[in-house]
Amino acid sequence: MRKRSHYRNYTLVAIMFVVVAFQACKLPDKKQGAAASSDLMDKIFSTPTVDTFQIGDVDGDGKMDKAFLKRPITEGFVDPDEGNAECPGGCNVEISFSTDIPVIKHETSIGGFLMDAGDLNEDGKSELLYVPDWITSCWGGLFLYTYDGQKWSNPGSVGIYYCDEQDYLKRIRKIDRNSFILIGQEWNDDQTALIDIPTTFHFQKEAL
């Protein structure tokens, strides 16, 4: 009888070990993903998120303005390693303002950084520099936006390796009121180092 008791105890221990191991290996479902799998993703957006940026005077009224960047709704995981994302309505952002001017709609972006670039074309209104965030890779873009009093336009953009960047404003240089330089990046010939590539752009002249 004592031997049978030992066998019974061994059996119970083995069953408990299997149950614990199974629970430990069980993967979380999507509903539990945000809490149990935070190390597997960068961001989850089940509702639109709005980021606020302090900018300059973008409408020429002499007052400093604010910009509100509305991120898209993203269903499921935004995993930079796999490149998985689902954006109902498109992975685009909308940038609105504290003053009554048109919205900027930037496509292929799930967020980003918005900066006051100063009044480059000397029209009394600040230009904006936008660095969009995306799901995969550290390669992104640097976009300049300007407002002519009626609509926004993008007179220039370049590619940059934004993961290592901290000061984006150093990548823009004013030539005169009609033109400016954006400094992009690309790999050198043997793909071992990033090199700066300056490109000159021009503001569109207003029709007389």
C-alpha positions as CSV (number, residue, x, y, z in Angstrom):
1,M,0.0,0.0,0.0
2,R,2.8,2.4,0.7
3,K,4.3,1.9,-2.7
4,R,1.0,2.6,-4.4
5,S,0.7,5.8,-2.3
6,H,4.1,6.9,-3.7
7,Y,3.0,6.1,-7.2
8,R,-0.2,8.1,-6.8
9,N,1.7,11.1,-5.4
10,Y,4.2,11.0,-8.3
11,T,1.3,10.9,-10.8
12,L,-0.4,14.0,-9.2
13,V,2.9,15.9,-9.2
14,A,3.4,15.1,-12.9
15,I,-0.1,16.2,-13.8
16,M,0.3,19.5,-11.9
17,F,3.6,20.1,-13.7
18,V,2.0,19.7,-17.1
19,V,-0.9,22.1,-16.2
20,V,1.5,24.8,-14.9
21,A,3.8,24.4,-18.0
22,F,0.8,24.7,-20.3
23,Q,-0.5,27.9,-18.6
24,A,3.0,29.4,-18.8
25,C,3.3,28.7,-22.5
26,K,-0.2,29.9,-23.3
27,L,-0.1,32.9,-25.6
28,P,-2.3,36.0,-24.8
29,D,-5.1,36.8,-27.1
30,K,-5.5,40.1,-28.8
31,K,-7.8,41.5,-26.1
32,Q,-5.1,40.9,-23.5
33,G,-2.3,42.1,-25.8
34,A,-1.8,45.5,-24.4
35,A,-1.3,44.2,-20.9
36,A,0.4,40.9,-21.4
37,S,2.4,41.5,-24.6
38,S,3.7,45.0,-24.2
39,D,7.2,43.8,-25.1
40,L,6.0,42.6,-28.5
41,M,4.7,45.9,-29.8
42,D,5.5,49.6,-29.8
43,K,2.0,51.1,-29.8
44,I,-1.6,50.2,-29.7
45,F,-4.2,52.8,-30.7
46,S,-7.8,51.7,-30.3
47,T,-9.0,55.3,-30.3
48,P,-7.5,58.4,-32.0
49,T,-4.7,60.0,-30.0
50,V,-3.9,63.7,-30.2
51,D,-0.4,65.2,-29.6
52,T,-0.1,68.9,-28.9
53,F,2.9,71.0,-30.2
54,Q,3.7,74.6,-29.4
55,I,4.6,76.4,-32.7
56,G,5.1,79.9,-34.0
57,D,2.7,82.3,-35.7
58,V,1.3,80.3,-38.6
59,D,-1.5,82.7,-39.7
60,G,0.3,86.0,-39.4
61,D,-1.9,87.5,-36.6
62,G,1.1,88.1,-34.3
63,K,0.2,85.4,-31.8
64,M,1.9,82.1,-31.1
65,D,-0.2,79.1,-32.1
66,K,-0.6,75.4,-31.2
67,A,-0.8,72.4,-33.5
68,F,-2.8,69.3,-32.7
69,L,-1.6,66.1,-34.4
70,K,-4.3,63.4,-34.5
71,R,-2.9,59.9,-34.9
72,P,-5.0,57.3,-36.8
73,I,-6.8,54.5,-35.1
74,T,-4.7,51.4,-35.3
75,E,-6.3,47.9,-34.9
76,G,-4.2,45.1,-33.5
77,F,-0.4,45.3,-33.1
78,V,1.9,47.9,-34.5
79,D,5.0,45.8,-34.6
80,P,8.1,47.4,-36.1
81,D,9.8,44.0,-36.5
82,E,7.0,42.5,-38.5
83,G,5.5,45.7,-40.1
84,N,2.0,44.7,-39.1
85,A,-0.7,47.4,-38.8
86,E,-4.3,48.0,-39.7
87,C,-5.6,51.6,-39.9
88,P,-9.3,51.9,-40.6
89,G,-9.6,54.8,-42.9
90,G,-5.9,54.8,-43.7
91,C,-2.6,55.3,-41.8
92,N,-2.6,59.0,-42.1
93,V,-2.4,61.9,-39.6
94,E,-4.4,65.2,-39.4
95,I,-2.8,68.3,-38.1
96,S,-5.2,71.0,-36.9
97,F,-4.5,74.3,-35.2
98,S,-5.6,76.6,-32.4
99,T,-6.4,79.2,-35.0
100,D,-9.0,78.9,-37.8
101,I,-6.8,77.7,-40.7
102,P,-7.0,74.6,-42.9
103,V,-5.9,71.2,-41.6
104,I,-2.8,69.5,-42.9
105,K,-3.4,65.9,-43.9
106,H,-0.2,63.8,-44.1
107,E,-0.4,60.4,-45.6
108,T,1.5,57.2,-44.6
109,S,2.1,58.2,-41.0
110,I,1.0,57.0,-37.6
111,G,2.4,60.0,-35.7
112,G,5.5,62.1,-35.7
113,F,7.2,65.3,-34.6
114,L,6.1,68.8,-35.6
115,M,8.4,71.8,-35.2
116,D,8.3,75.6,-35.9
117,A,10.9,76.2,-38.7
118,G,10.6,80.0,-38.5
119,D,9.5,82.5,-41.2
120,L,11.7,81.3,-44.0
121,N,9.9,83.1,-46.9
122,E,9.5,86.3,-44.9
123,D,5.7,86.5,-45.4
124,G,5.0,87.0,-41.7
125,K,4.0,83.3,-41.1
126,S,6.1,80.5,-39.7
127,E,6.8,77.4,-41.7
128,L,6.5,73.9,-40.1
129,L,8.9,71.0,-40.2
130,Y,7.3,67.5,-39.9
131,V,9.0,64.2,-39.3
132,P,6.5,61.4,-39.7
133,D,6.6,58.2,-37.6
134,W,6.1,54.8,-39.3
135,I,5.9,51.2,-38.5
136,T,9.1,49.7,-40.0
137,S,12.7,50.8,-40.4
138,C,14.5,53.9,-39.2
139,W,14.3,55.5,-42.6
140,G,11.8,58.3,-42.8
141,G,11.3,61.8,-44.2
142,L,11.7,65.4,-43.4
143,F,8.9,67.6,-44.8
144,L,8.5,71.4,-44.8
145,Y,5.0,72.8,-44.9
146,T,4.2,76.5,-45.7
147,Y,0.8,78.3,-45.5
148,D,0.0,81.1,-48.0
149,G,-3.1,82.4,-46.2
150,Q,-5.4,80.0,-48.0
151,K,-3.9,76.6,-48.2
152,W,-0.9,74.5,-47.0
153,S,1.7,73.2,-49.4
154,N,4.9,71.1,-49.2
155,P,7.7,72.8,-51.2
156,G,10.3,70.3,-50.2
157,S,11.1,67.0,-48.5
158,V,14.2,64.7,-48.1
159,G,14.9,61.2,-46.6
160,I,16.6,60.9,-43.2
161,Y,17.6,58.1,-40.8
162,Y,15.5,59.5,-38.0
163,C,16.2,56.9,-35.2
164,D,19.6,58.5,-34.4
165,E,18.4,62.1,-35.0
166,Q,17.8,64.6,-32.1
167,D,18.0,68.0,-33.7
168,Y,15.9,68.1,-36.9
169,L,16.0,71.9,-37.2
170,K,19.7,71.7,-38.0
171,R,18.8,70.0,-41.3
172,I,17.1,73.1,-42.7
173,R,19.0,76.2,-43.9
174,K,17.6,79.4,-45.4
175,I,19.2,80.8,-48.5
176,D,16.9,83.7,-49.1
177,R,13.2,84.4,-49.0
178,N,12.7,82.3,-52.1
179,S,14.7,79.2,-51.4
180,F,16.0,76.9,-48.7
181,I,18.1,73.8,-48.2
182,L,17.0,70.5,-46.6
183,I,19.8,68.2,-45.6
184,G,18.8,64.5,-46.1
185,Q,20.8,61.4,-45.6
186,E,21.9,58.2,-47.4
187,W,24.4,55.4,-47.0
188,N,27.9,55.7,-48.4
189,D,29.0,53.3,-51.1
190,D,29.9,50.4,-48.8
191,Q,26.9,50.9,-46.6
192,T,29.0,51.5,-43.4
193,A,28.2,55.2,-42.7
194,L,25.5,57.8,-43.3
195,I,26.3,60.8,-45.3
196,D,24.5,64.2,-45.5
197,I,23.0,65.2,-48.9
198,P,21.9,68.8,-49.1
199,T,19.1,69.6,-51.6
200,T,17.9,73.1,-52.6
201,F,14.1,73.9,-52.8
202,H,12.2,76.9,-53.8
203,F,9.0,78.5,-52.5
204,Q,6.3,78.9,-55.1
205,K,6.0,82.5,-56.1
206,E,2.6,84.1,-55.7
207,A,0.8,85.0,-58.9
208,L,0.6,88.8,-59.6
